[in-house]
Amino acid sequence: MSRVQPLSDDEMSAEQKSIAASIAGTRSGVLGGPFAIWIRVPEIAKRIEHLSDRVRKNSGFEKRLVELMVLLIVRPWRAEYAWTAHARQALAAGIPAAAIEAIRTNAVPEFARSDEQLIYDIFTDLNQTRAISDANYARGLEAFDLELMIEMVTTAGLYTMIAMMLAVFDVPPASGRSNIA
């Protein structure tokens, strides 16, 4: 059970209701996960939603790579709410089920696509050392470019913040069932 219960419509201010409706409108009509917590501080909720929309809808990366990035960031935090949502999206975007399962169980996935392997290698660096090795940084620049590298690190930061919120406030997956090993 979450440490913070969602606000009811009656408990929300007019500003909170407006922002909640805007956020829910971009998320299948649901104000859940970290946004159900952030709405208590409307200005934060609004600004994070703006950045989240940019990363989710206007990324320079293919959706499959964004979803892989998200899984690789939220897994170490055991952010089950995000994992549950993004594992489905990653599969639909083309990340192999075996790779998703390997990430879920902390095994090393095998990727047929070099861009997926590179994302995995870079995010493994980030998770283990809180940096990117010179070799992986050079590979990233060669495969993508500086702007996409900036976007990649921004995506990592955004989803680290999301994962932290979910972990600290103990937000369960929408299904109520844990699926992170």
Backbone as a printed PyTorch tensor [residue, N CA C, xyz], in Angstrom:
tensor([[[  0.8420,  -1.1770,   0.0000],
         [  0.0000,   0.0000,   0.0000],
         [  0.8920,   1.2460,   0.0000]],

        [[  0.5310,   2.1890,  -0.7720],
         [  1.3030,   3.4180,  -0.8930],
         [  1.3080,   4.2050,   0.4080]],

        [[  2.4040,   4.8850,   0.6580],
         [  2.5090,   5.7470,   1.8420],
         [  1.6680,   7.0170,   1.6900]],

        [[  1.3300,   7.3670,   0.4580],
         [  0.5330,   8.5700,   0.1920],
         [ -0.6910,   8.1470,  -0.6110]],

        [[ -1.8450,   8.3930,  -0.0610],
         [ -3.0750,   8.0300,  -0.7560],
         [ -3.4250,   9.1090,  -1.7830]],

        [[ -3.9860,   8.7100,  -2.9140],
         [ -4.3820,   9.6980,  -3.9300],
         [ -5.4160,  10.6760,  -3.3760]],

        [[ -5.3350,  11.8990,  -3.8470],
         [ -6.3370,  12.8980,  -3.4690],
         [ -7.6300,  12.6270,  -4.2320]],

        [[ -8.7440,  12.7960,  -3.5680],
         [-10.0310,  12.7110,  -4.2620],
         [-10.2850,  14.0500,  -4.9460]],

        [[-11.2370,  14.0920,  -5.8550],
         [-11.5860,  15.3560,  -6.5120],
         [-11.9760,  16.4170,  -5.4940]],

        [[-12.6560,  16.0020,  -4.4520],
         [-13.0990,  16.9500,  -3.4210],
         [-11.9270,  17.5360,  -2.6310]],

        [[-10.8430,  16.7990,  -2.5490],
         [ -9.6780,  17.2660,  -1.7930],
         [ -8.7670,  18.1720,  -2.6140]],

        [[ -8.9440,  18.1860,  -3.9310],
         [ -8.0640,  18.9620,  -4.8050],
         [ -8.5350,  20.3990,  -4.9560]],

        [[ -7.5380,  21.2850,  -5.0550],
         [ -7.8320,  22.6850,  -5.3760],
         [ -8.1820,  22.7680,  -6.8610]],

        [[ -8.6550,  23.9130,  -7.2830],
         [ -8.9640,  24.1100,  -8.7030],
         [ -7.7030,  23.9320,  -9.5430]],

        [[ -6.5790,  24.4470,  -9.0640],
         [ -5.3120,  24.2940,  -9.7980],
         [ -4.9270,  22.8230,  -9.9090]],

        [[ -5.0390,  22.0930,  -8.8120],
         [ -4.7150,  20.6660,  -8.8400],
         [ -5.6290,  19.9100,  -9.8030]],

        [[ -6.9110,  20.2240,  -9.7820],
         [ -7.8550,  19.5580, -10.6920],
         [ -7.4930,  19.8230, -12.1450]],

        [[ -7.1300,  21.0430, -12.4660],
         [ -6.7720,  21.4050, -13.8380],
         [ -5.5280,  20.6540, -14.2920]],

        [[ -4.5230,  20.6440, -13.4500],
         [ -3.2710,  19.9490, -13.7970],
         [ -3.5070,  18.4460, -13.8470]],

        [[ -4.2660,  17.9120, -12.8980],
         [ -4.5660,  16.4750, -12.8850],
         [ -5.2850,  16.0610, -14.1620]],

        [[ -6.2450,  16.8680, -14.6160],
         [ -6.9770,  16.5510, -15.8520],
         [ -6.0400,  16.5690, -17.0460]],

        [[ -5.1380,  17.5260, -17.0800],
         [ -4.1730,  17.6110, -18.1760],
         [ -3.2550,  16.3880, -18.2010]],

        [[ -2.7460,  16.0180, -17.0380],
         [ -1.8520,  14.8520, -16.9500],
         [ -2.6100,  13.5840, -17.2990]],

        [[ -3.7770,  13.3910, -16.7300],
         [ -4.5640,  12.1880, -16.9980],
         [ -4.9190,  12.0850, -18.4800]],

        [[ -5.1190,  13.2260, -19.1210],
         [ -5.4520,  13.2280, -20.5440],
         [ -4.3550,  12.6710, -21.4270]],

        [[ -3.1160,  12.7240, -20.9590],
         [ -2.0060,  12.1710, -21.7400],
         [ -1.6370,  10.7620, -21.2970]],

        [[ -2.3520,  10.2470, -20.2890],
         [ -2.0150,   8.9530, -19.7080],
         [ -3.2530,   8.0690, -19.5690]],

        [[ -3.9720,   7.9010, -20.6480],
         [ -5.1530,   7.0230, -20.6850],
         [ -6.1970,   7.3730, -19.6360]],

        [[ -6.3060,   8.6560, -19.3050],
         [ -7.3300,   9.0990, -18.3750],
         [ -7.0250,   8.8310, -16.9150]],

        [[ -5.7850,   8.4270, -16.6080],
         [ -5.4410,   8.0400, -15.2420],
         [ -4.3560,   8.9630, -14.6810]],

        [[ -4.5650,   9.4300, -13.4690],
         [ -3.5400,  10.1580, -12.7300],
         [ -3.0150,   9.1770, -11.6910]],

        [[ -1.9350,   8.4960, -12.0360],
         [ -1.4230,   7.4650, -11.1430],
         [  0.0660,   7.5870, -10.9400]],

        [[  0.6200,   6.5690, -10.2950],
         [  2.0520,   6.5180, -10.0670],
         [  2.5710,   7.7510,  -9.3630]],

        [[  3.7130,   8.2550,  -9.8170],
         [  4.3000,   9.4020,  -9.1150],
         [  3.4640,  10.6710,  -9.2620]],

        [[  2.6860,  10.7700, -10.3380],
         [  1.8800,  11.9850, -10.5400],
         [  0.7630,  12.1000,  -9.5060]],

        [[  0.2920,  10.9670,  -8.9890],
         [ -0.7080,  11.0090,  -7.9210],
         [ -0.1080,  11.5940,  -6.6420]],

        [[  1.2070,  11.5310,  -6.5210],
         [  1.9090,  12.1380,  -5.3860],
         [  2.2790,  13.5840,  -5.7250]],

        [[  2.8740,  13.7880,  -6.8930],
         [  3.3170,  15.1340,  -7.2780],
         [  2.1770,  16.1390,  -7.3590]],

        [[  0.9580,  15.6720,  -7.5970],
         [ -0.1620,  16.6080,  -7.7300],
         [ -0.3720,  17.3900,  -6.4320]],

        [[  0.1310,  16.8950,  -5.3330],
         [  0.0490,  17.6170,  -4.0610],
         [  0.8840,  18.9030,  -4.1010]],

        [[  1.8360,  18.9520,  -5.0320],
         [  2.6500,  20.1580,  -5.2760],
         [  2.4660,  20.4720,  -6.7690]],

        [[  1.3780,  21.1460,  -7.1190],
         [  0.9630,  21.2890,  -8.5140],
         [  2.0430,  21.8140,  -9.4610]],

        [[  2.8310,  22.7670,  -9.0290],
         [  3.8700,  23.3250,  -9.9040],
         [  4.8960,  22.2660, -10.2850]],

        [[  5.2480,  21.4000,  -9.3520],
         [  6.1740,  20.3050,  -9.6580],
         [  5.5200,  19.3390, -10.6310]],

        [[  4.2890,  18.9550, -10.3590],
         [  3.5750,  18.0190, -11.2470],
         [  3.5230,  18.5540, -12.6650]],

        [[  3.2120,  19.8200, -12.8030],
         [  3.0860,  20.4340, -14.1340],
         [  4.4310,  20.4200, -14.8710]],

        [[  5.4850,  20.7860, -14.1890],
         [  6.7990,  20.8550, -14.8410],
         [  7.3460,  19.4710, -15.1930]],

        [[  7.1400,  18.5130, -14.3050],
         [  7.6150,  17.1640, -14.5980],
         [  6.8160,  16.5590, -15.7450]],

        [[  5.5360,  16.8090, -15.7950],
         [  4.7270,  16.2950, -16.8990],
         [  5.2080,  16.8680, -18.2290]],

        [[  5.5830,  18.1250, -18.2220],
         [  6.0880,  18.7480, -19.4520],
         [  7.3590,  18.0350, -19.9270]],

        [[  8.2910,  17.7940, -19.0300],
         [  9.5240,  17.0850, -19.3940],
         [  9.2130,  15.6400, -19.7900]],

        [[  8.3380,  14.9980, -19.0520],
         [  7.9630,  13.6200, -19.3460],
         [  7.3410,  13.5010, -20.7380]],

        [[  6.4690,  14.4390, -21.0820],
         [  5.8720,  14.4300, -22.4220],
         [  6.9480,  14.5570, -23.4920]],

        [[  7.9160,  15.4270, -23.2680],
         [  8.9950,  15.6140, -24.2510],
         [  9.7630,  14.3060, -24.4550]],

        [[ 10.0960,  13.6500, -23.3580],
         [ 10.8720,  12.4090, -23.4380],
         [ 10.0380,  11.2840, -24.0520]],

        [[  8.7770,  11.1800, -23.6610],
         [  7.9430,  10.0730, -24.1370],
         [  7.4530,  10.2530, -25.5640]],

        [[  7.1310,  11.4840, -25.9530],
         [  6.4530,  11.6890, -27.2360],
         [  7.3120,  12.3120, -28.3220]],

        [[  8.3800,  12.9770, -27.9530],
         [  9.1800,  13.6970, -28.9480],
         [ 10.6590,  13.3630, -28.8650]],

        [[ 10.9480,  12.1700, -28.4790],
         [ 12.3370,  11.7620, -28.3420],
         [ 13.0060,  11.6200, -29.7050]],

        [[ 14.2810,  11.8870, -29.7280],
         [ 15.0710,  11.6160, -30.9180],
         [ 15.3900,  10.1340, -31.0520]],

        [[ 15.1240,   9.3760, -29.9970],
         [ 15.3240,   7.9300, -30.0140],
         [ 14.0310,   7.2340, -30.3930]],

        [[ 14.1610,   6.0860, -31.0250],
         [ 12.9830,   5.2580, -31.2790],
         [ 12.3520,   4.8680, -29.9430]],

        [[ 11.0430,   4.6690, -29.9650],
         [ 10.3160,   4.3040, -28.7450],
         [ 10.9110,   3.0610, -28.0880]],

        [[ 11.3210,   2.0940, -28.8730],
         [ 11.8600,   0.8650, -28.2830],
         [ 13.0910,   1.1730, -27.4440]],

        [[ 13.9340,   2.1200, -27.8730],
         [ 15.1290,   2.4530, -27.1080],
         [ 14.7960,   3.2650, -25.8600]],

        [[ 13.8210,   4.1510, -25.9620],
         [ 13.3840,   4.8960, -24.7780],
         [ 12.8460,   3.9170, -23.7370]],

        [[ 12.0330,   2.9720, -24.1630],
         [ 11.4590,   2.0050, -23.2240],
         [ 12.5420,   1.1230, -22.6080]],

        [[ 13.5440,   0.7630, -23.3960],
         [ 14.6650,   0.0020, -22.8440],
         [ 15.3930,   0.8350, -21.7920]],

        [[ 15.6300,   2.1130, -22.0820],
         [ 16.2730,   2.9950, -21.1010],
         [ 15.4780,   3.0160, -19.8040]],

        [[ 14.1650,   3.1600, -19.9270],
         [ 13.3170,   3.2380, -18.7360],
         [ 13.4470,   1.9570, -17.9130]],

        [[ 13.3570,   0.8060, -18.5600],
         [ 13.4760,  -0.4530, -17.8200],
         [ 14.8080,  -0.5570, -17.1010]],

        [[ 15.8660,  -0.1470, -17.7800],
         [ 17.1980,  -0.2580, -17.1890],
         [ 17.3910,   0.6930, -16.0100]],

        [[ 16.6700,   1.7860, -15.9780],
         [ 16.7610,   2.7210, -14.8510],
         [ 15.8450,   2.3150, -13.7010]],

        [[ 14.6060,   1.9190, -13.9990],
         [ 13.6640,   1.6560, -12.9000],
         [ 13.9090,   0.3060, -12.2290]],

        [[ 14.5450,  -0.6330, -12.9260],
         [ 14.7700,  -1.9640, -12.3540],
         [ 15.6090,  -1.9260, -11.0720]],

        [[ 16.7640,  -1.2580, -11.0600],
         [ 17.5570,  -1.2560,  -9.8190],
         [ 16.8340,  -0.5980,  -8.6370]],

        [[ 15.9060,   0.3020,  -8.9240],
         [ 15.1340,   0.9660,  -7.8690],
         [ 13.9480,   0.1190,  -7.4190]],

        [[ 13.6930,  -0.9880,  -8.1140],
         [ 12.5400,  -1.8500,  -7.8260],
         [ 11.2360,  -1.0500,  -7.8750]],

        [[ 11.1640,  -0.1480,  -8.8290],
         [  9.9920,   0.7130,  -9.0160],
         [  8.9490,  -0.0680,  -9.8070]],

        [[  8.1720,  -0.8430,  -9.0800],
         [  7.2600,  -1.7960,  -9.7060],
         [  6.1780,  -1.1400, -10.5400]],

        [[  5.6850,  -0.0030, -10.1120],
         [  4.6570,   0.6900, -10.8870],
         [  5.1950,   1.0160, -12.2760]],

        [[  6.3760,   1.6080, -12.3380],
         [  6.9830,   1.9670, -13.6260],
         [  7.3770,   0.7200, -14.4060]],

        [[  7.9250,  -0.2710, -13.7220],
         [  8.3310,  -1.4950, -14.4170],
         [  7.1270,  -2.1340, -15.1110]],

        [[  6.0470,  -2.2780, -14.4070],
         [  4.8580,  -2.9320, -14.9550],
         [  4.3680,  -2.2120, -16.2070]],

        [[  4.2800,  -0.8940, -16.1380],
         [  3.8030,  -0.1200, -17.2930],
         [  4.7870,  -0.1760, -18.4470]],

        [[  6.0480,  -0.0130, -18.1560],
         [  7.0280,   0.1080, -19.2370],
         [  7.4860,  -1.2310, -19.7980]],

        [[  7.3740,  -2.2990, -19.0560],
         [  7.6970,  -3.6160, -19.6220],
         [  6.7270,  -3.9390, -20.7600]],

        [[  5.4460,  -3.6340, -20.5450],
         [  4.4490,  -3.8510, -21.6140],
         [  4.7660,  -2.9660, -22.8250]],

        [[  5.0900,  -1.7030, -22.5560],
         [  5.3880,  -0.7780, -23.6500],
         [  6.6590,  -1.1790, -24.3880]],

        [[  7.6540,  -1.6640, -23.6580],
         [  8.9050,  -2.0980, -24.2920],
         [  8.6440,  -3.2880, -25.2180]],

        [[  7.8630,  -4.2240, -24.7560],
         [  7.5250,  -5.3840, -25.5770],
         [  6.7770,  -4.9440, -26.8350]],

        [[  5.7960,  -4.0750, -26.6750],
         [  5.0230,  -3.5840, -27.8230],
         [  5.8950,  -2.7890, -28.7940]],

        [[  6.9350,  -2.1440, -28.2780],
         [  7.8190,  -1.3400, -29.1300],
         [  8.9060,  -2.1690, -29.8050]],

        [[  9.0270,  -3.4430, -29.4340],
         [  9.9730,  -4.3090, -30.1270],
         [ 11.1480,  -4.8250, -29.3250]],

        [[ 11.1960,  -4.5510, -28.0360],
         [ 12.2550,  -5.1480, -27.2080],
         [ 11.8700,  -6.6060, -26.9780]],

        [[ 12.7900,  -7.5410, -27.2400],
         [ 12.4510,  -8.9610, -27.0970],
         [ 12.0370,  -9.3300, -25.6640]],

        [[ 11.0410, -10.1930, -25.5680],
         [ 10.5460, -10.6410, -24.2620],
         [ 11.6610, -11.2550, -23.4300]],

        [[ 12.5600, -12.0040, -24.0600],
         [ 13.6580, -12.6330, -23.3170],
         [ 14.5860, -11.5780, -22.7120]],

        [[ 14.7940, -10.4820, -23.4080],
         [ 15.6440,  -9.4050, -22.8770],
         [ 14.9600,  -8.7230, -21.6990]],

        [[ 13.6660,  -8.4910, -21.8190],
         [ 12.9110,  -7.8700, -20.7260],
         [ 12.9540,  -8.7680, -19.4950]],

        [[ 12.7630, -10.0600, -19.7000],
         [ 12.7990, -11.0040, -18.5810],
         [ 14.1880, -11.0580, -17.9520]],

        [[ 15.2220, -11.0200, -18.7610],
         [ 16.5830, -11.0220, -18.2170],
         [ 16.8170,  -9.7810, -17.3580]],

        [[ 16.3950,  -8.6330, -17.8320],
         [ 16.5470,  -7.3990, -17.0460],
         [ 15.7590,  -7.5220, -15.7400]],

        [[ 14.5450,  -8.0290, -15.8350],
         [ 13.6970,  -8.1730, -14.6450],
         [ 14.3540,  -9.0310, -13.5840]],

        [[ 15.0340, -10.0930, -13.9920],
         [ 15.6290, -11.0440, -13.0470],
         [ 17.1030, -10.7610, -12.7770]],

        [[ 17.5900,  -9.6240, -13.2230],
         [ 18.9950,  -9.2300, -13.0290],
         [ 19.9760, -10.1390, -13.7530]],

        [[ 19.5340, -10.7540, -14.8280],
         [ 20.4330, -11.5210, -15.6730],
         [ 20.9390, -10.5970, -16.7860]],

        [[ 21.9510, -11.0300, -17.4920],
         [ 22.4840, -10.2300, -18.5940],
         [ 21.7130, -10.6090, -19.8610]],

        [[ 21.0040,  -9.6440, -20.4410],
         [ 20.2260,  -9.9460, -21.6490],
         [ 21.1290, -10.0700, -22.8710]],

        [[ 20.6190, -10.7860, -23.8580],
         [ 21.2910, -10.8430, -25.1530],
         [ 20.4520, -10.0370, -26.1250]],

        [[ 21.1300,  -9.1660, -26.8760],
         [ 20.4520,  -8.3330, -27.8540],
         [ 20.9770,  -8.6440, -29.2400]],

        [[ 20.0740,  -8.7540, -30.1980],
         [ 20.4580,  -8.9460, -31.5920],
         [ 20.8130,  -7.6120, -32.2430]],

        [[ 20.2850,  -6.5310, -31.7010],
         [ 20.4860,  -5.2000, -32.2900],
         [ 21.5850,  -4.4540, -31.5380]],

        [[ 22.5080,  -3.8930, -32.2870],
         [ 23.6540,  -3.2180, -31.6620],
         [ 23.2480,  -1.9670, -30.8840]],

        [[ 22.2000,  -1.2480, -31.3110],
         [ 21.7920,  -0.0540, -30.5610],
         [ 21.2220,  -0.4270, -29.1950]],

        [[ 20.5290,  -1.5530, -29.1150],
         [ 20.0100,  -2.0140, -27.8320],
         [ 21.1550,  -2.4310, -26.9130]],

        [[ 22.1540,  -3.1120, -27.4700],
         [ 23.3100,  -3.5160, -26.6720],
         [ 24.0590,  -2.2950, -26.1530]],

        [[ 24.1950,  -1.2820, -26.9990],
         [ 24.8810,  -0.0550, -26.5830],
         [ 24.1230,   0.6490, -25.4620]],

        [[ 22.8130,   0.7710, -25.5900],
         [ 22.0080,   1.3710, -24.5200],
         [ 22.1980,   0.5700, -23.2340]],

        [[ 22.1430,  -0.7460, -23.3400],
         [ 22.3490,  -1.5960, -22.1600],
         [ 23.7140,  -1.3280, -21.5320]],

        [[ 24.7500,  -1.2770, -22.3420],
         [ 26.1060,  -1.0700, -21.8230],
         [ 26.2400,   0.2970, -21.1390]],

        [[ 25.6940,   1.3240, -21.7660],
         [ 25.7700,   2.6700, -21.1900],
         [ 24.9900,   2.7360, -19.8780]],

        [[ 23.7840,   2.1860, -19.8660],
         [ 22.9600,   2.2620, -18.6590],
         [ 23.4970,   1.3480, -17.5600]],

        [[ 24.1660,   0.2760, -17.9250],
         [ 24.8270,  -0.5520, -16.9150],
         [ 25.9370,   0.2570, -16.2550]],

        [[ 26.7100,   0.9960, -17.0600],
         [ 27.7150,   1.9120, -16.4920],
         [ 27.0570,   2.8900, -15.5210]],

        [[ 25.9970,   3.5490, -15.9800],
         [ 25.3290,   4.5410, -15.1380],
         [ 24.8630,   3.9400, -13.8180]],

        [[ 24.2520,   2.7760, -13.8830],
         [ 23.7240,   2.1470, -12.6770],
         [ 24.8240,   1.6590, -11.7380]],

        [[ 25.9200,   1.1720, -12.3000],
         [ 26.9640,   0.5940, -11.4540],
         [ 27.9790,   1.6190, -10.9660]],

        [[ 28.3080,   2.6080, -11.8020],
         [ 29.3910,   3.5280, -11.4380],
         [ 28.9410,   4.9740, -11.3030]],

        [[ 27.6730,   5.2450, -11.6710],
         [ 27.1230,   6.6100, -11.6750],
         [ 27.8710,   7.5010, -12.6580]],

        [[ 28.4250,   6.8790, -13.6890],
         [ 29.1280,   7.5870, -14.7670],
         [ 29.0590,   6.7110, -16.0150]],

        [[ 29.6270,   7.2070, -17.1020],
         [ 29.7450,   6.4180, -18.3350],
         [ 31.2250,   6.3440, -18.6610]],

        [[ 31.7190,   5.1350, -18.8870],
         [ 33.1400,   4.9680, -19.1980],
         [ 33.4920,   5.7350, -20.4700]],

        [[ 34.7550,   6.0740, -20.6140],
         [ 35.2120,   6.7670, -21.8180],
         [ 34.8980,   5.9520, -23.0720]],

        [[ 35.0860,   4.6420, -22.9730],
         [ 34.8280,   3.7830, -24.1340],
         [ 33.3480,   3.8050, -24.5180]],

        [[ 32.4580,   3.6760, -23.5520],
         [ 31.0200,   3.6870, -23.8620],
         [ 30.5500,   5.0720, -24.2770]],

        [[ 31.1500,   6.1120, -23.7080],
         [ 30.8080,   7.4740, -24.1270],
         [ 31.1760,   7.6670, -25.6010]],

        [[ 32.3600,   7.2180, -25.9780],
         [ 32.7970,   7.3430, -27.3780],
         [ 31.8830,   6.5250, -28.2970]],

        [[ 31.5230,   5.3310, -27.8800],
         [ 30.6020,   4.5040, -28.6770],
         [ 29.2610,   5.2040, -28.8250]],

        [[ 28.7730,   5.8100, -27.7360],
         [ 27.5000,   6.5250, -27.7710],
         [ 27.5450,   7.7070, -28.7210]],

        [[ 28.6120,   8.4920, -28.6560],
         [ 28.7500,   9.6300, -29.5680],
         [ 28.7940,   9.1830, -31.0190]],

        [[ 29.4920,   8.0930, -31.2750],
         [ 29.6050,   7.5870, -32.6500],
         [ 28.2640,   7.0630, -33.1560]],

        [[ 27.5410,   6.3600, -32.3210],
         [ 26.2770,   5.7520, -32.7470],
         [ 25.1410,   6.7700, -32.7940]],

        [[ 25.1530,   7.7040, -31.8900],
         [ 24.0690,   8.6840, -31.8030],
         [ 24.6550,  10.0390, -32.1920]],

        [[ 24.7320,  10.9690, -31.3040],
         [ 25.4400,  12.2370, -31.4470],
         [ 25.3500,  12.9240, -30.0940]],

        [[ 25.9490,  14.0880, -29.9710],
         [ 25.9800,  14.7670, -28.6800],
         [ 24.5700,  15.0930, -28.1770]],

        [[ 23.7050,  15.5880, -29.0680],
         [ 22.3550,  15.9400, -28.6400],
         [ 21.6000,  14.7250, -28.1120]],

        [[ 21.7440,  13.5930, -28.7810],
         [ 21.0670,  12.3830, -28.3070],
         [ 21.7030,  11.8580, -27.0150]],

        [[ 22.9970,  12.0460, -26.8620],
         [ 23.6220,  11.6560, -25.5980],
         [ 23.0560,  12.5030, -24.4540]],

        [[ 22.8690,  13.7950, -24.7110],
         [ 22.2680,  14.6740, -23.7070],
         [ 20.8540,  14.2010, -23.4020]],

        [[ 20.1090,  13.8750, -24.4410],
         [ 18.7400,  13.3820, -24.2420],
         [ 18.7350,  12.0740, -23.4650]],

        [[ 19.6850,  11.1960, -23.7460],
         [ 19.7730,   9.9160, -23.0550],
         [ 19.9880,  10.1230, -21.5540]],

        [[ 20.9180,  10.9980, -21.2090],
         [ 21.1970,  11.2380, -19.7930],
         [ 20.0080,  11.9350, -19.1280]],

        [[ 19.3350,  12.8110, -19.8630],
         [ 18.1320,  13.4590, -19.3330],
         [ 17.0470,  12.4270, -19.0670]],

        [[ 16.8730,  11.4850, -19.9730],
         [ 15.8950,  10.4090, -19.7900],
         [ 16.2520,   9.5900, -18.5520]],

        [[ 17.5340,   9.2830, -18.3980],
         [ 17.9790,   8.5380, -17.2190],
         [ 17.6620,   9.3150, -15.9460]],

        [[ 17.9270,  10.6080, -15.9600],
         [ 17.6550,  11.4250, -14.7810],
         [ 16.1740,  11.5150, -14.4610]],

        [[ 15.3600,  11.7260, -15.4830],
         [ 13.9160,  11.8040, -15.2800],
         [ 13.3870,  10.5130, -14.6630]],

        [[ 13.7580,   9.3820, -15.2410],
         [ 13.2170,   8.1190, -14.7400],
         [ 13.8640,   7.6780, -13.4380]],

        [[ 15.0530,   8.1740, -13.1300],
         [ 15.6120,   7.9510, -11.7940],
         [ 14.7610,   8.6910, -10.7730]],

        [[ 14.3990,   9.9330, -11.0830],
         [ 13.5430,  10.7170, -10.1920],
         [ 12.1840,  10.0250, -10.0210]],

        [[ 11.6190,   9.5590, -11.1060],
         [ 10.3360,   8.8520, -11.0440],
         [ 10.4770,   7.5960, -10.1900]],

        [[ 11.5250,   6.8260, -10.4330],
         [ 11.7360,   5.5930,  -9.6690],
         [ 11.9310,   5.8880,  -8.1880]],

        [[ 12.6440,   6.9620,  -7.8720],
         [ 12.8330,   7.3380,  -6.4700],
         [ 11.4990,   7.6670,  -5.8060]],

        [[ 10.6640,   8.4250,  -6.5050],
         [  9.3480,   8.7640,  -5.9540],
         [  8.5380,   7.4980,  -5.6820]],

        [[  8.5320,   6.6020,  -6.6360],
         [  7.7710,   5.3690,  -6.4920],
         [  8.3060,   4.5160,  -5.3480]],

        [[  9.6330,   4.4590,  -5.2180],
         [ 10.2430,   3.6530,  -4.1530],
         [ 10.0260,   4.2800,  -2.7730]],

        [[ 10.2850,   5.5680,  -2.6580],
         [ 10.1670,   6.2290,  -1.3540],
         [  8.7300,   6.2090,  -0.8500]],

        [[  7.7840,   6.4320,  -1.7560],
         [  6.3880,   6.4950,  -1.3390],
         [  5.6740,   5.1580,  -1.5090]],

        [[  6.4560,   4.1000,  -1.8150],
         [  5.9690,   2.7220,  -1.8410],
         [  4.7160,   2.5620,  -2.6920]],

        [[  4.8120,   3.0370,  -3.9370],
         [  3.6770,   2.9720,  -4.8510],
         [  3.6570,   1.5940,  -5.5140]],

        [[  2.6020,   0.8200,  -5.2890],
         [  2.5270,  -0.5150,  -5.8820],
         [  2.1870,  -0.4340,  -7.3740]],

        [[  2.4410,  -1.5080,  -8.1120],
         [  2.0310,  -1.5120,  -9.5160],
         [  0.5190,  -1.3940,  -9.6160]],

        [[  0.0570,  -0.8630, -10.7300],
         [ -1.3780,  -0.6630, -10.9200],
         [ -2.1480,  -1.9840, -10.7630]],

        [[ -1.5020,  -3.0870, -11.1450],
         [ -2.1610,  -4.3990, -11.0220],
         [ -2.2260,  -4.8770,  -9.5860]],

        [[ -1.4110,  -4.2460,  -8.7240],
         [ -1.3490,  -4.6880,  -7.3340],
         [ -0.4250,  -5.8710,  -7.1210]],

        [[  0.1020,  -6.4430,  -8.2020],
         [  0.9680,  -7.6050,  -8.1120],
         [  2.4070,  -7.2110,  -8.4510]],

        [[  3.3250,  -7.6570,  -7.6350],
         [  4.7380,  -7.4210,  -7.8990],
         [  5.2050,  -8.3700,  -9.0030]],

        [[  6.0420,  -7.8680,  -9.8830],
         [  6.6090,  -8.7650, -10.8870],
         [  8.0970,  -8.5380, -11.0640]],

        [[  8.7130,  -7.8270, -10.1340],
         [ 10.1670,  -7.6580, -10.1840],
         [ 10.7700,  -8.6820,  -9.2490]],

        [[ 11.6880,  -9.4600,  -9.7840],
         [ 12.3450, -10.5090,  -8.9900],
         [ 13.2490,  -9.9180,  -7.9340]]])
